[in-house]
């Protein structure tokens, strides 16, 4: 009788193990999936902070160009280049905001920002030749706001890149990469600037 009871108990233990192991695997997979979702939401939220500052920056640039127009009438080509670059950056920023971390969208934004930074540098270099513009109170105020906004963009970009790095590390690690592959958690792109000039805020001081 005891032998029969022991055999029955052994069977139940065996069945319990067969049930618990798959359940443990399922719960572990769910935990991995939820972790990936949380990290993805983290870098998407971090990009929203960049988007706020970029939008502010684009508005300031437009206002700055409008102010400069009254003084730099002979620099129409440069002013138009800045506006065109600004508009392209706005579109690229909107695309990136719609899909933060998406490689194509982020590459588009980085390229547009590079062009905008270049045209802004030319504008400020030419503005040095216009003393009245340099002394304009509205221009001085705009340049101060633009410098502050550039600093905020840089700070927000650092936070975004850190969040993206954490996500990419998790999605590439085993066994997380298995779940990431099953549910299409693709790699997220960093918001990087290629040149040292881009990494610094544009020189907007006319002093």
Beta strands, then each sheet from edge to edge (+ up, - down):
end
